[in-house]
Amino acid sequence: MDEKPKKLWKYDDNYQYHVTIPTIDTTIESENVDERVVYIGDLEKRKQAYGICGECKEPGTGENWCQSCNAKRSKDNFKNWTSGNKVIDEFIQQSQLNAVYYKKYLEWIPFEKFQNITYIAEGGFG
């Protein structure tokens, strides 16, 4: 991100690291708006809290995160990996396309990338 975000939030249990996608349009119902929450449609508040993306020049959606640019990068990478299961692949892909924050998405890591694996047990719930 080019423009440095202002540190508006105290990062503890009372504040958030990323935007919220409301199920209803809370910008209309001002009495229901929590000032500690940054909603995805509130562009100015997103700009102040998370800065401007260096690629698309739009306000970020989380700390050092731009949802649209990261979704595009993820989509471009879909052809480079597979779990071997279409349902799992689609589930991971949807989490990547919809992520508004870097800790809120899944990534497929092939078994071959793991190191120092310890065998614990076989069968059952192991």
LINJOMO-V978121 format. One record per helix or strand of 2 or more residues. SS is the DSSP state (hx for helix, st for strand). FROM is the first residue (numbers start at 0). LEN is the number of residues. If there is no record, write none. Layout:
# LINJOMO-V978121
ss-><SS SS>
from-><FROM FROM>
len-><LEN LEN>
This chain:
# LINJOMO-V978121
ss-><hx hx hx hx hx>
from-><29 42 66 85 110>
len-><3 8 14 13 3>
